[in-house]
Amino acid sequence: MGLPRLSLALQEPAELNRTWRASVGPPLWRGRQGDGYDLVIEQGVSGDLLFTYGDHARFRLAPDMERLDCAPNRPGPDWQRILLGKVVPSVSVMRGYEALHSAVIDYPDGVVAIMGPSGSGKSTLAAEMLSRGCSLFADDQLTLDQPDGTVRAHCGTPHMNLAEELPGELDAEALGTTLSRIAGERWLVANSTTPSLFRPVRLLCLLERGAGLNLEAHSLPLNPLLLAPYMLGLSIDAERQRSRFCLYADLMESATLVRVTAGLEHRPEQLADSIGQVLQSTREMTTENIS
């Protein structure tokens, strides 16, 4: 089974306003999106949650977290992109799943999660790997759970955001169908997506780019704290914090953790080659251990 079912309902803004009563305090979270608009999350007096995306749309999550009311203020794909890319993934975390901010592609042996600061080229690197025959698993968030002691990754929707102008030989039209162009980005549906609802995690890649850095891949100690900057979620109680740490500690036992560094002059295909070499090396080590 995949993630629990979430019912979506399209509403007029006035209808949602009647349902949402008031916030219990300051916003739980506020973040600036790539198009310059803020996404704000508030908790309501009735136990519901309100997501406000600039002046484009509002989304109300019912107290039982099984229904999401969507009230766009204007037509267009902007609010749909935020719904699929930010709101729905956030709901999964609120419902007990864990998540890493990353671009994720699927290899035959499991998924590869690419993490790094904004502007480091995660999506462009993922696009390069797609052009080599990999499948898109998730564009912006890797959702995880551990139902039977084994950490597994849940696939996202087939959508991804790419820069309007891609470097090198990358051709966005060959990667998928463009739905819209928003704030200098291309929102598209990838041609190659994973058919599986969930997969094991094979490689966790911390991407670091900067002037003067060499193109290298370094193995890192199996320390969950290295993933902390990319862990998603609101404030948590002690029990949730304990279960979160246990999941990431178990993930360290089943996945390889590496840091890939590159200078600003290095091309996406060079970074993809480095990741491919790491994957080949881990595959050979696994084969040797089995033998």
C-alpha positions as YAML, in Angstrom:
chain: A
units: angstrom
residues:
- id: 1
  name: MET
  ca: [0.00, 0.00, 0.00]
- id: 2
  name: GLY
  ca: [1.07, 3.59, -0.57]
- id: 3
  name: LEU
  ca: [0.32, 6.70, 1.43]
- id: 4
  name: PRO
  ca: [-3.10, 6.95, 3.11]
- id: 5
  name: ARG
  ca: [-5.87, 8.43, 1.01]
- id: 6
  name: LEU
  ca: [-6.43, 12.18, 1.07]
- id: 7
  name: SER
  ca: [-9.66, 13.60, -0.36]
- id: 8
  name: LEU
  ca: [-9.39, 16.88, -2.27]
- id: 9
  name: ALA
  ca: [-12.32, 19.26, -2.67]
- id: 10
  name: LEU
  ca: [-12.41, 22.35, -4.88]
- id: 11
  name: GLN
  ca: [-14.14, 25.28, -3.20]
- id: 12
  name: GLU
  ca: [-14.86, 28.93, -3.77]
- id: 13
  name: PRO
  ca: [-12.75, 31.22, -1.53]
- id: 14
  name: ALA
  ca: [-15.87, 32.46, 0.29]
- id: 15
  name: GLU
  ca: [-16.85, 28.89, 1.14]
- id: 16
  name: LEU
  ca: [-13.45, 28.14, 2.66]
- id: 17
  name: ASN
  ca: [-13.57, 31.42, 4.59]
- id: 18
  name: ARG
  ca: [-16.79, 30.28, 6.26]
- id: 19
  name: THR
  ca: [-15.19, 27.01, 7.31]
- id: 20
  name: TRP
  ca: [-11.94, 28.46, 8.64]
- id: 21
  name: ARG
  ca: [-12.65, 30.19, 11.94]
- id: 22
  name: ALA
  ca: [-9.40, 31.65, 13.28]
- id: 23
  name: SER
  ca: [-5.75, 30.91, 13.98]
- id: 24
  name: VAL
  ca: [-4.61, 29.95, 17.49]
- id: 25
  name: GLY
  ca: [-1.45, 32.01, 17.26]
- id: 26
  name: PRO
  ca: [1.42, 33.02, 14.97]
- id: 27
  name: PRO
  ca: [2.11, 30.92, 11.85]
- id: 28
  name: LEU
  ca: [3.62, 27.51, 12.39]
- id: 29
  name: TRP
  ca: [5.79, 27.99, 9.31]
- id: 30
  name: ARG
  ca: [6.46, 30.54, 6.59]
- id: 31
  name: GLY
  ca: [8.64, 30.05, 3.52]
- id: 32
  name: ARG
  ca: [9.36, 32.05, 0.37]
- id: 33
  name: GLN
  ca: [8.74, 30.07, -2.82]
- id: 34
  name: GLY
  ca: [10.74, 30.29, -6.02]
- id: 35
  name: ASP
  ca: [8.14, 32.58, -7.62]
- id: 36
  name: GLY
  ca: [8.52, 35.14, -4.81]
- id: 37
  name: TYR
  ca: [5.27, 34.33, -2.98]
- id: 38
  name: ASP
  ca: [5.14, 33.06, 0.60]
- id: 39
  name: LEU
  ca: [3.55, 29.81, 1.69]
- id: 40
  name: VAL
  ca: [2.24, 30.16, 5.25]
- id: 41
  name: ILE
  ca: [0.89, 27.40, 7.53]
- id: 42
  name: GLU
  ca: [-1.43, 28.27, 10.44]
- id: 43
  name: GLN
  ca: [-3.19, 26.10, 13.01]
- id: 44
  name: GLY
  ca: [-6.88, 26.77, 13.59]
- id: 45
  name: VAL
  ca: [-8.92, 26.82, 16.77]
- id: 46
  name: SER
  ca: [-10.82, 23.76, 15.53]
- id: 47
  name: GLY
  ca: [-7.65, 21.72, 15.03]
- id: 48
  name: ASP
  ca: [-7.59, 22.33, 11.30]
- id: 49
  name: LEU
  ca: [-4.66, 23.77, 9.33]
- id: 50
  name: LEU
  ca: [-4.61, 26.55, 6.76]
- id: 51
  name: PHE
  ca: [-2.05, 26.84, 3.95]
- id: 52
  name: THR
  ca: [-1.97, 30.30, 2.35]
- id: 53
  name: TYR
  ca: [-0.05, 30.68, -0.91]
- id: 54
  name: GLY
  ca: [0.39, 34.42, -1.46]
- id: 55
  name: ASP
  ca: [-2.83, 35.79, -2.90]
- id: 56
  name: HIS
  ca: [-3.17, 32.82, -5.26]
- id: 57
  name: ALA
  ca: [-4.91, 30.19, -3.12]
- id: 58
  name: ARG
  ca: [-5.70, 28.83, 0.32]
- id: 59
  name: PHE
  ca: [-5.94, 25.20, 1.39]
- id: 60
  name: ARG
  ca: [-7.67, 23.96, 4.54]
- id: 61
  name: LEU
  ca: [-6.75, 20.58, 6.03]
- id: 62
  name: ALA
  ca: [-9.56, 19.13, 8.15]
- id: 63
  name: PRO
  ca: [-8.82, 18.17, 11.78]
- id: 64
  name: ASP
  ca: [-8.82, 14.46, 10.90]
- id: 65
  name: MET
  ca: [-6.27, 15.19, 8.13]
- id: 66
  name: GLU
  ca: [-8.30, 13.19, 5.61]
- id: 67
  name: ARG
  ca: [-9.77, 16.08, 3.58]
- id: 68
  name: LEU
  ca: [-8.04, 19.03, 1.95]
- id: 69
  name: ASP
  ca: [-10.20, 21.92, 0.70]
- id: 70
  name: CYS
  ca: [-8.61, 23.88, -2.16]
- id: 71
  name: ALA
  ca: [-9.74, 27.44, -2.83]
- id: 72
  name: PRO
  ca: [-7.82, 29.17, -5.67]
- id: 73
  name: ASN
  ca: [-8.36, 32.90, -6.07]
- id: 74
  name: ARG
  ca: [-7.46, 32.88, -9.75]
- id: 75
  name: PRO
  ca: [-7.28, 30.33, -12.57]
- id: 76
  name: GLY
  ca: [-3.99, 28.95, -13.77]
- id: 77
  name: PRO
  ca: [-1.41, 26.30, -12.87]
- id: 78
  name: ASP
  ca: [0.38, 28.26, -10.10]
- id: 79
  name: TRP
  ca: [-1.78, 26.99, -7.25]
- id: 80
  name: GLN
  ca: [-1.82, 23.45, -8.65]
- id: 81
  name: ARG
  ca: [1.96, 23.39, -8.68]
- id: 82
  name: ILE
  ca: [2.08, 24.47, -5.03]
- id: 83
  name: LEU
  ca: [-0.62, 21.95, -4.14]
- id: 84
  name: LEU
  ca: [1.29, 19.00, -5.62]
- id: 85
  name: GLY
  ca: [4.80, 20.16, -4.82]
- id: 86
  name: LYS
  ca: [4.42, 21.64, -1.34]
- id: 87
  name: VAL
  ca: [1.02, 21.27, 0.31]
- id: 88
  name: VAL
  ca: [0.32, 17.56, -0.23]
- id: 89
  name: PRO
  ca: [3.90, 16.53, 0.72]
- id: 90
  name: SER
  ca: [3.58, 18.66, 3.88]
- id: 91
  name: VAL
  ca: [0.37, 16.85, 4.78]
- id: 92
  name: SER
  ca: [2.19, 13.50, 4.57]
- id: 93
  name: VAL
  ca: [4.72, 14.73, 7.15]
- id: 94
  name: MET
  ca: [1.92, 15.96, 9.42]
- id: 95
  name: ARG
  ca: [0.39, 12.49, 9.21]
- id: 96
  name: GLY
  ca: [3.51, 10.84, 10.61]
- id: 97
  name: TYR
  ca: [5.79, 10.29, 7.64]
- id: 98
  name: GLU
  ca: [9.33, 11.66, 7.48]
- id: 99
  name: ALA
  ca: [10.79, 13.55, 4.55]
- id: 100
  name: LEU
  ca: [14.02, 14.92, 3.13]
- id: 101
  name: HIS
  ca: [14.23, 17.99, 0.91]
- id: 102
  name: SER
  ca: [15.83, 16.44, -2.17]
- id: 103
  name: ALA
  ca: [15.58, 15.65, -5.85]
- id: 104
  name: VAL
  ca: [15.12, 11.89, -6.23]
- id: 105
  name: ILE
  ca: [15.72, 9.57, -9.17]
- id: 106
  name: ASP
  ca: [15.23, 5.80, -9.41]
- id: 107
  name: TYR
  ca: [18.01, 3.36, -10.25]
- id: 108
  name: PRO
  ca: [17.48, -0.40, -10.69]
- id: 109
  name: ASP
  ca: [18.76, -1.07, -7.15]
- id: 110
  name: GLY
  ca: [16.88, 1.75, -5.40]
- id: 111
  name: VAL
  ca: [16.47, 5.50, -5.31]
- id: 112
  name: VAL
  ca: [19.14, 8.18, -5.19]
- id: 113
  name: ALA
  ca: [18.32, 11.32, -3.18]
- id: 114
  name: ILE
  ca: [20.26, 14.47, -4.08]
- id: 115
  name: MET
  ca: [20.35, 17.09, -1.31]
- id: 116
  name: GLY
  ca: [21.93, 20.52, -1.30]
- id: 117
  name: PRO
  ca: [21.35, 24.24, -0.78]
- id: 118
  name: SER
  ca: [18.98, 26.14, -3.06]
- id: 119
  name: GLY
  ca: [20.68, 26.93, -6.35]
- id: 120
  name: SER
  ca: [23.17, 24.08, -6.11]
- id: 121
  name: GLY
  ca: [21.72, 22.38, -9.18]
- id: 122
  name: LYS
  ca: [19.85, 19.41, -7.68]
- id: 123
  name: SER
  ca: [17.07, 19.43, -10.29]
- id: 124
  name: THR
  ca: [19.48, 19.99, -13.17]
- id: 125
  name: LEU
  ca: [21.58, 17.06, -12.01]
- id: 126
  name: ALA
  ca: [18.42, 14.95, -11.71]
- id: 127
  name: ALA
  ca: [17.48, 15.99, -15.26]
- id: 128
  name: GLU
  ca: [20.88, 14.85, -16.52]
- id: 129
  name: MET
  ca: [20.34, 11.47, -14.90]
- id: 130
  name: LEU
  ca: [16.87, 11.24, -16.44]
- id: 131
  name: SER
  ca: [18.41, 11.86, -19.84]
- id: 132
  name: ARG
  ca: [20.55, 8.76, -19.23]
- id: 133
  name: GLY
  ca: [17.55, 6.51, -18.76]
- id: 134
  name: CYS
  ca: [16.81, 6.88, -15.04]
- id: 135
  name: SER
  ca: [13.26, 7.47, -13.81]
- id: 136
  name: LEU
  ca: [11.92, 10.38, -11.81]
- id: 137
  name: PHE
  ca: [10.91, 9.33, -8.30]
- id: 138
  name: ALA
  ca: [10.24, 12.71, -6.65]
- id: 139
  name: ASP
  ca: [11.21, 16.24, -7.58]
- id: 140
  name: ASP
  ca: [11.47, 18.09, -4.28]
- id: 141
  name: GLN
  ca: [10.73, 15.79, -1.34]
- id: 142
  name: LEU
  ca: [11.61, 12.22, -0.46]
- id: 143
  name: THR
  ca: [8.85, 10.79, 1.75]
- id: 144
  name: LEU
  ca: [9.86, 7.93, 4.04]
- id: 145
  name: ASP
  ca: [8.27, 5.46, 6.42]
- id: 146
  name: GLN
  ca: [9.24, 2.27, 8.25]
- id: 147
  name: PRO
  ca: [6.24, -0.04, 8.54]
- id: 148
  name: ASP
  ca: [8.09, -3.29, 9.27]
- id: 149
  name: GLY
  ca: [11.55, -2.17, 10.39]
- id: 150
  name: THR
  ca: [12.74, -1.46, 6.85]
- id: 151
  name: VAL
  ca: [12.91, 2.14, 5.65]
- id: 152
  name: ARG
  ca: [11.16, 2.65, 2.34]
- id: 153
  name: ALA
  ca: [10.69, 5.63, 0.04]
- id: 154
  name: HIS
  ca: [7.31, 6.65, -1.42]
- id: 155
  name: CYS
  ca: [7.20, 8.03, -4.95]
- id: 156
  name: GLY
  ca: [5.91, 11.53, -5.60]
- id: 157
  name: THR
  ca: [3.87, 12.83, -8.50]
- id: 158
  name: PRO
  ca: [5.56, 12.82, -11.96]
- id: 159
  name: HIS
  ca: [5.99, 16.61, -11.94]
- id: 160
  name: MET
  ca: [9.27, 18.50, -11.74]
- id: 161
  name: ASN
  ca: [10.52, 22.08, -11.94]
- id: 162
  name: LEU
  ca: [13.46, 22.94, -14.16]
- id: 163
  name: ALA
  ca: [15.21, 26.14, -15.13]
- id: 164
  name: GLU
  ca: [13.95, 27.57, -18.39]
- id: 165
  name: GLU
  ca: [17.45, 27.38, -19.86]
- id: 166
  name: LEU
  ca: [19.29, 24.13, -19.18]
- id: 167
  name: PRO
  ca: [23.06, 23.74, -19.61]
- id: 168
  name: GLY
  ca: [24.88, 21.50, -22.04]
- id: 169
  name: GLU
  ca: [22.95, 19.09, -24.20]
- id: 170
  name: LEU
  ca: [19.96, 18.80, -21.87]
- id: 171
  name: ASP
  ca: [16.66, 19.23, -23.68]
- id: 172
  name: ALA
  ca: [13.63, 19.81, -21.46]
- id: 173
  name: GLU
  ca: [11.24, 18.85, -24.27]
- id: 174
  name: ALA
  ca: [12.89, 15.44, -24.45]
- id: 175
  name: LEU
  ca: [12.47, 14.92, -20.70]
- id: 176
  name: GLY
  ca: [8.75, 15.54, -20.49]
- id: 177
  name: THR
  ca: [5.69, 17.59, -21.38]
- id: 178
  name: THR
  ca: [5.74, 21.23, -20.26]
- id: 179
  name: LEU
  ca: [2.61, 22.24, -18.38]
- id: 180
  name: SER
  ca: [3.51, 25.90, -17.81]
- id: 181
  name: ARG
  ca: [6.30, 28.40, -17.34]
- id: 182
  name: ILE
  ca: [6.29, 30.12, -13.96]
- id: 183
  name: ALA
  ca: [8.81, 32.66, -12.64]
- id: 184
  name: GLY
  ca: [11.58, 31.57, -14.98]
- id: 185
  name: GLU
  ca: [10.98, 27.88, -14.39]
- id: 186
  name: ARG
  ca: [9.47, 25.16, -16.51]
- id: 187
  name: TRP
  ca: [6.90, 22.90, -14.79]
- id: 188
  name: LEU
  ca: [6.65, 19.62, -16.60]
- id: 189
  name: VAL
  ca: [5.46, 16.03, -16.39]
- id: 190
  name: ALA
  ca: [8.43, 13.70, -16.80]
- id: 191
  name: ASN
  ca: [8.26, 11.02, -19.47]
- id: 192
  name: SER
  ca: [10.15, 8.49, -17.38]
- id: 193
  name: THR
  ca: [8.71, 7.85, -13.91]
- id: 194
  name: THR
  ca: [8.92, 4.92, -11.55]
- id: 195
  name: PRO
  ca: [6.05, 2.41, -11.69]
- id: 196
  name: SER
  ca: [6.53, 1.43, -8.03]
- id: 197
  name: LEU
  ca: [4.69, 3.06, -5.12]
- id: 198
  name: PHE
  ca: [7.72, 2.63, -2.88]
- id: 199
  name: ARG
  ca: [11.35, 1.65, -3.21]
- id: 200
  name: PRO
  ca: [14.43, 1.15, -1.01]
- id: 201
  name: VAL
  ca: [16.88, 4.04, -0.66]
- id: 202
  name: ARG
  ca: [20.21, 3.23, -2.29]
- id: 203
  name: LEU
  ca: [22.25, 6.46, -2.12]
- id: 204
  name: LEU
  ca: [22.05, 9.71, -0.15]
- id: 205
  name: CYS
  ca: [24.08, 12.37, -1.92]
- id: 206
  name: LEU
  ca: [25.00, 15.72, -0.33]
- id: 207
  name: LEU
  ca: [25.79, 18.10, -3.20]
- id: 208
  name: GLU
  ca: [28.15, 21.00, -2.58]
- id: 209
  name: ARG
  ca: [29.14, 23.43, -5.33]
- id: 210
  name: GLY
  ca: [31.40, 26.44, -5.09]
- id: 211
  name: ALA
  ca: [34.29, 28.29, -6.68]
- id: 212
  name: GLY
  ca: [37.53, 26.35, -6.49]
- id: 213
  name: LEU
  ca: [36.03, 23.03, -5.40]
- id: 214
  name: ASN
  ca: [37.34, 19.87, -7.01]
- id: 215
  name: LEU
  ca: [35.04, 17.33, -8.61]
- id: 216
  name: GLU
  ca: [35.12, 14.56, -6.01]
- id: 217
  name: ALA
  ca: [32.89, 12.09, -4.21]
- id: 218
  name: HIS
  ca: [33.65, 11.35, -0.56]
- id: 219
  name: SER
  ca: [32.10, 8.67, 1.63]
- id: 220
  name: LEU
  ca: [30.73, 10.10, 4.88]
- id: 221
  name: PRO
  ca: [30.30, 8.56, 8.33]
- id: 222
  name: LEU
  ca: [26.88, 7.01, 8.93]
- id: 223
  name: ASN
  ca: [25.60, 9.88, 11.06]
- id: 224
  name: PRO
  ca: [21.91, 10.90, 10.85]
- id: 225
  name: LEU
  ca: [22.80, 14.41, 12.01]
- id: 226
  name: LEU
  ca: [24.41, 15.07, 8.62]
- id: 227
  name: LEU
  ca: [20.90, 14.90, 7.14]
- id: 228
  name: ALA
  ca: [19.44, 17.34, 9.67]
- id: 229
  name: PRO
  ca: [19.56, 20.44, 7.39]
- id: 230
  name: TYR
  ca: [17.34, 18.61, 4.89]
- id: 231
  name: MET
  ca: [14.83, 17.00, 7.26]
- id: 232
  name: LEU
  ca: [11.35, 18.45, 6.82]
- id: 233
  name: GLY
  ca: [8.66, 18.88, 9.45]
- id: 234
  name: LEU
  ca: [7.16, 21.31, 11.93]
- id: 235
  name: SER
  ca: [7.92, 21.37, 15.66]
- id: 236
  name: ILE
  ca: [7.68, 17.86, 17.09]
- id: 237
  name: ASP
  ca: [7.09, 16.26, 20.49]
- id: 238
  name: ALA
  ca: [9.59, 13.99, 22.22]
- id: 239
  name: GLU
  ca: [8.06, 10.77, 20.89]
- id: 240
  name: ARG
  ca: [8.05, 12.01, 17.29]
- id: 241
  name: GLN
  ca: [11.63, 13.17, 17.71]
- id: 242
  name: ARG
  ca: [12.64, 9.73, 18.97]
- id: 243
  name: SER
  ca: [10.91, 7.87, 16.12]
- id: 244
  name: ARG
  ca: [12.39, 10.28, 13.59]
- id: 245
  name: PHE
  ca: [15.91, 9.68, 14.87]
- id: 246
  name: CYS
  ca: [15.36, 5.90, 14.82]
- id: 247
  name: LEU
  ca: [14.16, 5.98, 11.21]
- id: 248
  name: TYR
  ca: [17.15, 7.99, 10.00]
- id: 249
  name: ALA
  ca: [19.56, 5.85, 12.06]
- id: 250
  name: ASP
  ca: [18.14, 2.74, 10.36]
- id: 251
  name: LEU
  ca: [18.35, 4.48, 6.99]
- id: 252
  name: MET
  ca: [22.08, 4.95, 7.57]
- id: 253
  name: GLU
  ca: [22.42, 1.18, 7.90]
- id: 254
  name: SER
  ca: [20.83, 0.43, 4.54]
- id: 255
  name: ALA
  ca: [21.95, 3.34, 2.32]
- id: 256
  name: THR
  ca: [25.29, 4.82, 1.30]
- id: 257
  name: LEU
  ca: [25.98, 8.43, 2.28]
- id: 258
  name: VAL
  ca: [28.38, 10.51, 0.15]
- id: 259
  name: ARG
  ca: [29.29, 14.14, -0.40]
- id: 260
  name: VAL
  ca: [29.82, 15.20, -4.01]
- id: 261
  name: THR
  ca: [31.75, 18.44, -4.46]
- id: 262
  name: ALA
  ca: [32.11, 20.37, -7.72]
- id: 263
  name: GLY
  ca: [33.31, 23.73, -8.94]
- id: 264
  name: LEU
  ca: [31.04, 26.16, -10.72]
- id: 265
  name: GLU
  ca: [32.65, 25.20, -14.02]
- id: 266
  name: HIS
  ca: [31.79, 21.52, -13.80]
- id: 267
  name: ARG
  ca: [28.95, 20.36, -16.04]
- id: 268
  name: PRO
  ca: [25.94, 18.27, -14.94]
- id: 269
  name: GLU
  ca: [27.19, 15.29, -16.93]
- id: 270
  name: GLN
  ca: [30.43, 15.31, -14.92]
- id: 271
  name: LEU
  ca: [28.50, 15.24, -11.64]
- id: 272
  name: ALA
  ca: [26.29, 12.45, -12.98]
- id: 273
  name: ASP
  ca: [29.42, 10.49, -13.89]
- id: 274
  name: SER
  ca: [30.67, 10.84, -10.29]
- id: 275
  name: ILE
  ca: [27.39, 9.55, -8.89]
- id: 276
  name: GLY
  ca: [27.40, 6.69, -11.38]
- id: 277
  name: GLN
  ca: [30.88, 5.69, -10.23]
- id: 278
  name: VAL
  ca: [29.75, 5.68, -6.60]
- id: 279
  name: LEU
  ca: [26.76, 3.50, -7.47]
- id: 280
  name: GLN
  ca: [28.94, 1.08, -9.40]
- id: 281
  name: SER
  ca: [31.41, 0.91, -6.51]
- id: 282
  name: THR
  ca: [28.68, 0.20, -3.93]
- id: 283
  name: ARG
  ca: [27.17, -2.46, -6.22]
- id: 284
  name: GLU
  ca: [30.56, -4.21, -6.50]
- id: 285
  name: MET
  ca: [31.02, -4.08, -2.73]
- id: 286
  name: THR
  ca: [27.56, -5.55, -2.19]
- id: 287
  name: THR
  ca: [28.31, -8.35, -4.65]
- id: 288
  name: GLU
  ca: [31.57, -9.13, -2.88]
- id: 289
  name: ASN
  ca: [29.88, -9.27, 0.51]
- id: 290
  name: ILE
  ca: [27.23, -11.66, -0.81]
- id: 291
  name: SER
  ca: [29.90, -13.88, -2.35]
...
